[in-house]
């Protein structure tokens, strides 16, 4: 079916009336939803396809085979990695919304454990690799709606960390990946920093040594200072410094509200105070 036909079909779904969902051929429907997941029509992509995927997975309409199909397809080179590395290109919508489907399936697998360990490990590795390789960092795109690739990728990384078989030996790589997002050559304006923090908190709740986080914050700050020393007060430095400050300030208060990370908070205070003495 074409995009308009799919739009009509999804509009007919009423998740307050399960019979409107169960009467559909869900195998065909989810195949069409995946095919159009990168639509530049924000109503179809975001309001209908993603929202429908959310309720289909959360409310138990899909069986294990259907959800396995969804995660396998979403992890493919034609979805999560479609034209990865391009910027200002519509392929970002396919990548960014594929991350959300993978996150939904990982969340369900935490409760029911129907995916193979091989598939879960692949999803975890991809949650890191995707954020490392994504270069299109746009948030809201005029006339096309949310791309929000970094925020969506952060949501996937957080779900990967929460999964029961996540290996804490990946903690350093996860932190470095988050740091790489902060150091991408853009200044975030759509709360990407807040979403990246979800993954950091998930790591702490998983049992990550706080010393690792504190050292990482210090190293990240040093990298930004190295950029200033190399290129001076350039737009690149100011963007990185803005990202760093937004991130560590948000992290500081999140940790304070959770009554966690005293050493990390002290390190953040040191970094922020040092900026006033330069």
N, C-alpha and C positions, 0 to 999 in steps of 0.2 A: 504494500500500500504506500501511497505517497504521503508527504508530510501533512497535507490538509486532511486526508482520510484518517491518519493516525490521531491528529488533533481532535477530530470528531469522536473517535472511539474512546479516547482518554477522557474527554469531557463527559462522556456518559457514565463513567465510573463514579460511584458514590460510596465511599468507604464507611459511611454510616448505614448503608444498606448492602450487606455482604452479598446478597443475591445478584446485584448488578455487576459484581466482580466474578463470582463463581460461575456465572453463565457464559463468561468469555472463554475463548481458546487462549489460555495464558501462554502456552508454548509459542504460538504465533505472535501474540501481543508483545512478549518480552523481546523476541527477536527483532521486531520492528522498532521497539523502543531503543534497543542497543544500536540499531542501524542509524537512527536519527538522533543519537545522543549529543552529537556535535552541531545540531541545527543552530543557525544564527538567529532563529526566531526565539526570543527569550521566553515567550509564553509557552511554546511547545517544549523547549529544552528544560527550563527551570521550573515553571509552575506546573507543568503536566507530567513530563517524563520523570524528572527527579522526584517530585512529590509522590508520583505513583509508585516508583521503585521503593521509596521510603515505607509506604504503607503496605505494599505487597510483601516486603521482607519482614517488617516489624510485626505485622498482624497475622503472619503465618499462612498467607495465601500460596506461597511458593513451596514446592517440595525440595528436597535436598539435591535432586538431579538438576532441577531448574536453576537453583542458586549456584551450583557448581558450574553450570554452563555460563552463567553471568560473570563469575569471577574469572574463568578461563578466557572468555572473550574480552573482558575489560582489560586484562593484563597483556593482551596481544600487541604486536607492533602496529596494528591498525587502529588501536584505541589509546592505551596509556602512552605509547611511544610514537604515536602518529606525528610524523614530521617534527620530532623533538629537536629543539635547538633553534627553530625558526622564531622570529619575533614579529609582532604586528600582523599575524596571520590567523585566519579563522580556525586553523587546526587546534589552537589552544582550547577551544570549547570542547572538542572531543577528548583531549587529554584530561582537562580539569574535571569534567563531569564523570569520566571513567574512574578517577580516584575516589569519587564519592560512592559509586556503586561497589567498588572493592571494599571500602570502609564499612558499608552496610553489611556485606556478606561476612566480613571478619567479625563484626559485632555479633551476628547471629551464630557464627561458629564458636564463639566464646561460650555460648550457652549450650549448644547442642553437639559440637564436635563432629561434624559430618564431612569436613574436608580432609583430604589426605595431608599428612605432615609435609610431604613434598610441596603441595600446593600452598600451604600456609607459609612455608619458608620462602617460596617464590614471591608471595605477596609481601612478606616482610622485607626481603631484599629490594623489591621494586619500590617500596615506600621510601627507601633511602635513595635509590638510584634516580627515581623520578625527580626528587627535589634537587639533586645534584645537577641534573641535566636540563631542567626547565629554565629557559631564558626569557620567555614571554611573561613578564611579571605584572601585566596590567590587571587592575581590579575591575572597575566598571568600564564597559566599552559602550560608548554612545550608540544608541539604536539597536544594540545587540545584547545588552544586559551584562550580567556578571560573568567574567572569565575567572578571576580570583584564584588563579592557579596555585600560588604559594599558600594561600589560606586553605584551599581544598587539599593540597598535598600535605599540609601540616595535620589536617584532620585524619588523613590516612595514616600518617606516621604515628599519631597518638593511638589509633586503634591497633596498629601493629604492636606497639609497646604493651598495650593492655592484654594482649592475647596470652593465654596460659603457657604457650611454649616459646615465648620470646626469650632470647638468651641475653642476659645482662652484659655479656662480653661485647655486645654490639653498642653499648651505651656511648662509648667514646665516638664511634662512627656516627651515631645519631646526633650527638652534640655538634660534631664538626660539620655535619650536613646542615643543621640549623644555623650554625655560624656562617656557612657559605651562603645561605639565603639572605642573612643580614648584610653580607658584603657584596651582594649583587649590585650592579651599577644602576640602582633606582632608589628613590625615596618612597617608602610605603605610606599610603594615605588611607587605606581601607581596613585598618586594624589587623593587618597580617601578623604584626608582632604578638597580638593577643592570642591568635590561633597557634602560632609557633610555641607559645608558652604552654599550651595544653600538653604538647609532647614532652616538654621538660618536666612538668608536674607528674605526668604518667611515669616517667623514668624514676623520679624520686619515690613515688608510691610503689614502684616495682622493687625498690630496695637499692637503688644506685647510691654509692658512697657520695655524700655531700662534698667531700674534698675534690672529687672529680669535677663537680659543677663549679665550685669556687675557682679552681685552677683554670677551667675553661673560660669563665667570665673574664678573669685577669688576662689571659692570652688573647681573647677577642678584643679587649680594650687596647692591648699593646699593638695588635695588627692595625687597628684604626689609627693609632698614633704614628705607626710606621708609614701609613699612607700619607698622613699630613707631612711627615718629615721628607717624604719622597716627592710629592706633587704640590706641597704647600696648601694654602687655603683655596683649593680648587672646588668646583661644583662636586666633583667625585668625593672629595674628603667630606664636605658638608653633608652629602647624602648618606654616606656611611656613618658619620657621627650622629646624624639624626636617627637613623635606624637603630644604632647601638643604644642611644639614650632612651628612645621610646621603649625598646625592648627591656632594658635593665630596670627602668622605672616601673614598668608594668609588672615585671617579675618580682621586684622588691615587694610591692603591695600584695601580690598574689601569695607570696610566701608568708608575709606578715599575717594576712587573713587566715591562712591555714596553720599558723603557728609552726612553721617549718623553716629550715635553712638559715639559722642565725649567722653562721660563718659567711654564707653567700651574701646575706644582706649587709654585713659589715664590709665585705669587699665592694659591693655596689656603692655604699656610702663613700668609701675611699676613692673610688673612681670618679664619682660625681664631685666630690670636694676638690679633687686635684684639678678639675677643669676650671674651677674658679680661681686657682692660684697660678694658672699659666699666663 
